[in-house]
């Protein structure tokens, strides 16, 4: 990596950090009560409560969830050596949806089930479902030795668990409206405790991914080359899958299914600077954080005092960007 590319990486990181600060400040001014809550927060305890207990944790939570998804997207694309890989590729999204659907369906079945689900919580059910789906994928793929087999197993697990979730919704239609909020993605229910959990998961995932970034650099040259460099690929792949599961499962458990952030963030970074996976992981985390925080602010502002599901907005914007990117590269006769 030459000096010009390093300067570009530093410039992009500085720009994304500045954008993050601006969006965090903007996030506390946007809501159903408008800017008045900020203007009156010194005199009105209710306005102060709206800022510090609703808007600020929601904005910080959107930043952290976006950072987790951006990190997971960079790891997934490097691990599978596929620019179209996204954080949900190992079935974590379908597993989380199934976990939430099962938890909701169990309410009212029996007093014991109600108490168990109440203690676990929908967030815990989503996280356990995501982790269970990844473990099932690893079981079907017989480990992490074969990347293609792991990829196919993830697709199969996602389809099967999605079908089971649809069956549960069909049998218990009263939970369909509640499930809709989770499947469309929302940051409306993120509090300070959720922010603490995501910050903890982000710190661990970022540190682990950074320490193993040389493995992703080696895999980019091909498995044979990576093995010739002395890299312990089975162990390193397993550790990277664990990072992918932790970051994705934590984000999905707190905010639901938010599309395209993890897929688009690494593409946006690579369109600006060519860099190693170590810097790509950090920059993709910042890019994902900016994308989701910006989408969350727009979701609150576009139809105020009503809100758009943030997952719908990221799907429209992210899908539109990727379609444009594919069209541009198709015109040049090249792939993504």
C-alpha positions as CSV (number, residue, x, y, z in Angstrom):
1,X,0.0,0.0,0.0
2,X,1.7,3.3,-1.2
3,X,1.6,6.7,0.5
4,X,-1.1,8.0,-1.7
5,X,-3.4,5.2,-0.7
6,X,-2.6,5.7,3.0
7,X,-3.5,9.3,2.6
8,X,-6.8,8.4,0.9
9,X,-7.6,6.0,3.7
10,X,-6.9,8.6,6.4
11,X,-8.9,11.2,4.5
12,X,-11.8,8.9,4.2
13,X,-11.7,7.9,7.8
14,X,-11.6,11.6,8.9
15,X,-14.5,12.4,6.6
16,X,-16.6,9.5,7.9
17,X,-15.8,10.4,11.6
18,X,-16.9,14.0,10.9
19,X,-20.1,12.8,9.2
20,X,-20.8,10.5,12.2
21,X,-20.5,13.5,14.6
22,X,-22.7,15.6,12.4
23,X,-25.4,12.9,12.1
24,X,-25.3,12.2,15.9
25,X,-26.0,15.9,16.5
26,X,-28.7,15.9,13.9
27,X,-30.2,12.8,15.3
28,X,-31.1,14.4,18.6
29,X,-33.1,17.2,16.8
30,X,-35.3,14.9,14.6
31,X,-38.4,13.3,16.0
32,X,-42.2,13.6,16.3
33,X,-41.9,16.7,18.5
34,X,-39.4,18.3,16.2
35,X,-36.6,20.8,17.2
36,X,-38.7,22.2,20.0
37,X,-37.5,19.4,22.4
38,X,-33.9,20.5,21.9
39,X,-34.8,24.2,22.3
40,X,-36.7,23.6,25.5
41,X,-34.7,20.9,27.1
42,X,-33.1,23.3,29.7
43,X,-36.6,24.3,30.9
44,X,-38.7,21.3,30.3
45,X,-37.9,18.0,32.0
46,X,-40.0,16.1,29.5
47,X,-38.0,17.5,26.6
48,X,-34.8,16.5,28.4
49,X,-36.1,13.0,28.8
50,X,-37.0,12.8,25.1
51,X,-33.5,13.8,24.2
52,X,-31.5,11.7,26.6
53,X,-33.7,8.6,26.9
54,X,-35.1,8.3,23.4
55,X,-33.4,10.2,20.6
56,X,-29.8,10.0,21.8
57,X,-29.7,6.2,22.5
58,X,-31.6,5.6,19.3
59,X,-29.0,7.5,17.2
60,X,-26.1,6.0,19.0
61,X,-27.6,2.6,18.6
62,X,-28.1,3.1,14.8
63,X,-24.4,4.1,14.6
64,X,-23.3,1.0,16.4
65,X,-25.6,-1.4,14.5
66,X,-24.4,0.1,11.2
67,X,-20.8,-0.3,12.3
68,X,-21.4,-4.0,13.2
69,X,-23.1,-4.7,9.8
70,X,-20.4,-2.8,7.9
71,X,-17.7,-4.8,9.7
72,X,-19.5,-8.1,9.1
73,X,-19.9,-7.2,5.4
74,X,-16.2,-6.7,5.0
75,X,-15.4,-9.9,6.8
76,X,-18.0,-11.9,4.8
77,X,-16.8,-10.6,1.4
78,X,-13.1,-11.3,2.3
79,X,-13.9,-14.7,3.8
80,X,-15.9,-15.9,0.8
81,X,-13.9,-13.9,-1.8
82,X,-17.2,-12.8,-3.2
83,X,-18.1,-9.1,-3.6
84,X,-21.8,-10.0,-3.3
85,X,-21.5,-11.7,0.1
86,X,-23.4,-10.0,2.9
87,X,-23.6,-10.6,6.7
88,X,-26.7,-12.7,6.5
89,X,-25.1,-15.3,4.2
90,X,-24.7,-18.0,6.9
91,X,-28.4,-18.0,7.7
92,X,-28.2,-15.6,10.7
93,X,-31.1,-13.4,9.5
94,X,-33.4,-16.4,9.0
95,X,-32.4,-17.8,12.4
96,X,-33.1,-14.6,14.2
97,X,-36.5,-14.3,12.5
98,X,-37.3,-17.8,13.5
99,X,-36.2,-17.2,17.1
100,X,-38.4,-14.1,17.4
101,X,-41.4,-15.9,15.8
102,X,-41.1,-18.8,18.1
103,X,-40.8,-16.5,21.1
104,X,-43.9,-14.6,20.1
105,X,-45.8,-17.8,19.3
106,X,-44.9,-19.2,22.8
107,X,-46.6,-16.3,24.6
108,X,-49.8,-17.5,26.1
109,X,-49.3,-21.2,25.2
110,X,-48.6,-22.0,28.9
111,X,-47.6,-20.1,32.0
112,X,-44.2,-21.8,32.0
113,X,-43.6,-20.8,28.3
114,X,-44.6,-17.2,29.0
115,X,-42.2,-16.9,32.0
116,X,-39.4,-18.4,30.0
117,X,-39.9,-16.2,27.0
118,X,-40.3,-13.1,29.2
119,X,-37.0,-13.8,30.9
120,X,-35.2,-14.4,27.6
121,X,-36.7,-11.5,25.8
122,X,-37.2,-11.1,22.0
123,X,-33.7,-9.7,21.8
124,X,-32.2,-12.8,23.4
125,X,-34.4,-15.0,21.2
126,X,-33.2,-13.3,18.1
127,X,-29.6,-13.6,19.1
128,X,-29.9,-17.3,20.0
129,X,-31.7,-17.9,16.7
130,X,-29.0,-16.3,14.7
131,X,-26.2,-18.2,16.5
132,X,-28.1,-21.5,16.2
133,X,-28.5,-20.9,12.4
134,X,-24.8,-20.3,12.0
135,X,-24.0,-23.5,14.0
136,X,-26.4,-25.4,11.9
137,X,-24.7,-24.1,8.8
138,X,-21.3,-25.2,10.1
139,X,-22.7,-28.6,10.9
140,X,-24.1,-29.1,7.4
141,X,-20.9,-27.8,5.8
142,X,-18.9,-30.2,8.1
143,X,-16.7,-27.3,9.3
144,X,-15.1,-24.4,7.6
145,X,-12.6,-26.2,5.4
146,X,-14.5,-25.7,2.2
147,X,-15.7,-22.1,1.5
148,X,-18.1,-23.1,-1.3
149,X,-19.7,-25.8,0.8
150,X,-20.1,-23.3,3.7
151,X,-21.7,-20.8,1.3
152,X,-24.2,-23.3,-0.1
153,X,-25.0,-24.6,3.4
154,X,-25.8,-21.0,4.5
155,X,-28.1,-20.5,1.6
156,X,-30.0,-23.8,2.3
157,X,-30.3,-23.0,6.1
158,X,-31.6,-19.6,5.3
159,X,-34.3,-20.9,2.9
160,X,-35.4,-23.7,5.3
161,X,-35.5,-21.5,8.4
162,X,-37.4,-18.8,6.4
163,X,-40.0,-21.4,5.4
164,X,-40.4,-22.5,9.0
165,X,-40.9,-18.9,10.1
166,X,-43.5,-18.4,7.4
167,X,-45.3,-21.6,8.7
168,X,-45.3,-20.2,12.2
169,X,-46.8,-17.0,11.0
170,X,-49.4,-18.9,9.0
171,X,-50.4,-20.9,12.1
172,X,-50.4,-17.9,14.5
173,X,-51.5,-14.9,12.4
174,X,-52.0,-12.7,15.5
175,X,-48.2,-12.2,15.7
176,X,-47.8,-11.1,12.1
177,X,-48.1,-7.4,12.8
178,X,-45.5,-7.6,15.6
179,X,-43.2,-9.6,13.4
180,X,-43.4,-7.0,10.7
181,X,-41.6,-4.5,12.7
182,X,-38.7,-6.9,13.2
183,X,-38.5,-8.0,9.6
184,X,-38.6,-4.5,8.3
185,X,-35.9,-3.3,10.7
186,X,-36.3,-0.5,13.2
187,X,-34.1,1.4,15.7
188,X,-37.1,2.8,17.6
189,X,-36.7,0.5,20.5
190,X,-33.0,0.8,21.1
191,X,-32.1,2.0,24.6
192,X,-28.9,2.6,26.5
193,X,-28.6,-1.1,27.5
194,X,-28.8,-2.2,23.9
195,X,-26.1,0.4,23.0
196,X,-23.9,-1.1,25.7
197,X,-24.3,-4.6,24.3
198,X,-23.6,-3.5,20.8
199,X,-20.6,-1.4,21.9
200,X,-19.2,-4.5,23.7
201,X,-19.8,-6.7,20.6
202,X,-18.3,-4.1,18.3
203,X,-15.1,-3.8,20.3
204,X,-14.5,-7.5,20.4
205,X,-15.4,-8.0,16.7
206,X,-13.3,-5.1,15.5
207,X,-10.3,-6.2,17.5
208,X,-10.5,-9.8,16.4
209,X,-11.1,-8.9,12.8
210,X,-8.2,-6.5,12.7
211,X,-5.9,-9.1,14.2
212,X,-6.9,-11.6,11.6
213,X,-7.0,-9.2,8.6
214,X,-3.8,-10.7,7.2
215,X,-5.7,-14.0,6.7
216,X,-8.2,-12.2,4.5
217,X,-5.3,-10.6,2.6
218,X,-3.9,-14.1,2.1
219,X,-7.2,-15.6,1.0
220,X,-7.5,-12.8,-1.6
221,X,-4.5,-14.3,-3.3
222,X,-6.1,-17.8,-3.3
223,X,-6.2,-20.6,-0.9
224,X,-3.0,-22.3,-2.2
225,X,-1.1,-19.1,-1.8
226,X,-2.5,-18.5,1.7
227,X,-1.5,-22.0,2.8
228,X,2.0,-21.5,1.3
229,X,2.3,-18.4,3.5
230,X,1.9,-20.6,6.6
231,X,-1.6,-19.5,7.5
232,X,-3.6,-21.9,9.6
233,X,-6.7,-21.6,7.4
234,X,-9.2,-23.9,9.2
235,X,-8.6,-22.3,12.6
236,X,-8.6,-18.8,11.2
237,X,-11.8,-19.4,9.1
238,X,-13.5,-20.7,12.3
239,X,-12.5,-17.5,14.2
240,X,-13.7,-15.3,11.3
241,X,-17.0,-17.1,11.2
242,X,-17.3,-16.5,14.9
243,X,-16.7,-12.8,14.4
244,X,-19.2,-12.7,11.6
245,X,-21.8,-14.5,13.8
246,X,-21.2,-12.2,16.8
247,X,-21.4,-8.9,14.9
248,X,-24.4,-9.9,12.7
249,X,-26.3,-11.6,15.5
250,X,-25.9,-8.7,17.9
251,X,-27.0,-6.1,15.3
252,X,-30.0,-8.1,14.1
253,X,-31.1,-8.9,17.7
254,X,-31.3,-5.2,18.5
255,X,-32.6,-3.6,15.3
256,X,-34.2,-6.4,13.3
257,X,-33.4,-7.2,9.6
258,X,-31.8,-4.1,8.0
259,X,-30.9,-4.8,4.4
260,X,-27.9,-3.7,2.2
261,X,-25.9,-1.8,4.8
262,X,-23.4,-4.7,5.2
263,X,-23.3,-5.3,1.5
264,X,-23.0,-1.7,0.3
265,X,-20.5,-0.4,2.9
266,X,-17.4,-2.3,1.7
267,X,-18.3,-1.5,-1.9
268,X,-18.5,2.2,-1.1
269,X,-15.1,2.1,0.6
270,X,-13.5,0.2,-2.2
271,X,-14.9,2.7,-4.7
272,X,-12.9,5.4,-3.0
273,X,-9.7,3.8,-1.8
274,X,-7.9,0.5,-2.6
275,X,-6.5,-0.8,0.7
276,X,-5.7,-3.9,2.8
277,X,-8.3,-5.7,4.7
278,X,-7.2,-4.3,8.0
279,X,-8.0,-0.8,7.0
280,X,-11.0,-2.0,4.9
281,X,-12.6,-3.4,8.0
282,X,-12.3,-0.2,10.0
283,X,-13.4,2.0,7.1
284,X,-16.4,-0.3,6.3
285,X,-17.4,-0.1,9.9
286,X,-17.4,3.7,9.8
287,X,-19.2,3.6,6.4
288,X,-21.9,1.3,7.7
289,X,-22.4,3.4,10.8
290,X,-22.8,6.6,8.6
291,X,-25.2,4.8,6.2
292,X,-27.5,3.5,8.9
293,X,-27.4,6.6,11.1
294,X,-28.2,8.7,8.0
295,X,-31.0,6.3,7.0
296,X,-32.4,6.5,10.6
297,X,-32.5,10.3,10.6
298,X,-34.2,10.3,7.1
299,X,-36.7,7.7,8.3
300,X,-37.8,10.0,11.2
301,X,-37.7,13.1,9.1
302,X,-39.3,12.3,5.7
303,X,-42.8,11.6,7.0
304,X,-42.7,13.3,10.4
305,X,-44.4,12.9,12.8
306,X,-44.8,9.3,11.4
307,X,-41.8,7.1,10.7
308,X,-40.7,4.9,7.8
309,X,-39.2,1.5,8.7
310,X,-35.4,2.1,8.5
311,X,-34.9,-1.3,6.8
312,X,-37.1,-0.3,3.9
313,X,-35.2,2.9,3.4
314,X,-31.8,1.2,3.4
315,X,-33.1,-1.5,1.0
316,X,-34.3,1.2,-1.4
317,X,-31.2,3.3,-1.2
318,X,-28.7,0.4,-1.0
319,X,-30.4,-1.6,-3.7
320,X,-30.5,1.5,-6.0
321,X,-26.8,2.1,-5.5
322,X,-25.9,-1.5,-6.2
323,X,-28.1,-1.5,-9.4
324,X,-26.3,1.6,-10.6
325,X,-22.9,0.1,-9.7
326,X,-23.7,-3.1,-11.7
327,X,-25.0,-1.1,-14.6
328,X,-21.8,1.0,-14.7
329,X,-19.5,-2.0,-14.5
330,X,-21.6,-3.9,-17.1
331,X,-21.1,-1.1,-19.5
332,X,-17.4,-1.4,-19.0
333,X,-17.5,-5.1,-19.5
334,X,-16.3,-5.9,-15.9
335,X,-17.7,-7.4,-12.8
336,X,-18.3,-5.8,-9.5
